[in-house]
Amino acid sequence: MEEKKTSAEFEEKAKTVFHAERREDYAVLIIATVVVLLVLIGVIDKKVVDAIFIWKY
Amino acid sequence: MGVGVDLLDYRSWPRYLPGFIVCLIFAWLVLQYDKYVVGDLHRGYREASSVLKAVNEGKAPPTYEEYIAKKKESYEKKMQEFKEGKIKEKPRKPFILKQNDYEFILQNKDIPLKFKIGEAANNYQITYVAVLLLGGMLIRNTIGVPKILQPGTVAARPWIKPGIIILGAYYMWSDVLKVGLAGLFLVVLFVLGTQIVISYWGKKAKADDGLMGLMGAGVGVCGVSAAVAVAPVVDAKPRDFFYAIGTILLFGTLCLFTFPYIGKALNLPQPIYGAWCGTAILNTAQLVAAASWYGHEALLTANVVNVVRIGFIPFCVLWAIYFYVVRPARKAGKEIGAELNVWQVIKEKFPIFILGFFAMVTLNELGAFPKEMRDLLGRDIVKIFMAIGFAGVGLNIAFEDLKKAGGSAFAIGFVAAISKAILALGVIMLMGEEVFKVKGSG
């Protein structure tokens, strides 16, 4: 009985984790796509990235 | 990559936000250090050395104005040659010393201390990766991370993944196929091999199936993700789960902090080191960190091997199903084939974000990214994503989690992981640097 319960708990946990991982994968695909598009259309360029760095020689 | 974080669930965003902002600030501060100390001051050391060399050789040093003019003239000449196609690589803008530093060198016949610090940071590989990981770990285990910030630090870790995807802008399909094929050989030999060896070893040692199943999946393929995937298949108990995860995290953390120095001590070429990380380190975040720590070329190779490795998670689950469910059932004369849907397992467990990586490689192959855009994406932007992710990784290395390593499978898991690392290095070195070199599109 206890073993069955543990197995079911893990099955549930694994499902939740993989559901979250799948959605995490969708999220990172969206983030990467947006960034690449912004670079391709020129919104993000070298100047924008360089502006992040304020401590320079 | 650890357990998944549902970044699309906007109701969780307020919970993630405080810790995520802390990671952003931490990453930003460390990137400032990296750019100034490891980048500018290191270049300054080289420039100062060449000026000092000329002074020590007894050559009459030019005035500061003459020094600048000479530098500019040399750069313009190289630019002209580049435009005429005489040299392939676009020349980098010259590093020009500031007047006070230039005069310091002439007067003291010595290199200013700040440049020496930049050189030391480079020699000892104290790059942004090291500072974020060591600094994060130090913070987590000394002053601690308040509970309100913890969900956000966990949510920062997956930001390594867009970095992995965007890094695809650097590859041609020929690179991915060449290195990927060699990576496939390594993955089958060492990664799946480790899982199979642990499964049989565990049976021989009469260790618990649940624990060994988790350990085999975790040590063999992909750390925590694989262990979670396999847990229900092998009927793991919660205690086994924590032992296995503790062992996987402890081994990964040890690799992360030792591999770059082992690589340096053995003078490993970057592609060899990258392939080694991709094969031997158990977790995407840790292997990407260890490879970035060593250098960009190492990261390019490690990334391809890692993509092949994590693509194997479904097969690792299938092995666990076969070894711990189908095989014993067949021995007992039971039929369970109908319950096993192979395609369903592959579909459910396949890490789909790597499709983004392949899309980027295809775009690059089609010429979507000119050289400057490729450098911007593949170096600068990747570095920013990685830094955010590494901040999350560092702030989540808690000694109390590592202490959970133990149990009867600890020794087997650890010995198997170390053996895998040593044997993999030997085989990779025999295969040679050229096999793992990512040439890119120049």
Interface residues (C-beta under 8 A of the other chain):
Chain A: E3 T6 S7 E9 F10 E11 K13 A14 V17 F18 H19 A20 E21 R22 R23 E24 D25 Y26 A27 V28 L29 I31 A32 T33 V35 V36 V39 L40 I44 D45 K46 V49 I52 F53 I54 W55 K56 Y57
Chain B: M1 V3 G4 V5 D6 L7 L8 D9 W28 L31 Q32 Y33 K35 Y36 D40 L41 R43 G44 K98 P158 W159 K161 P162 I165 I166 A169 S225 V228 A229 A231 P232 D235 A236 K237 P238 F241 E348 K349 P351 I352 F353 L355 G356 M360 L363 A368 E372 M373 L376 L377 D380 I381 I384
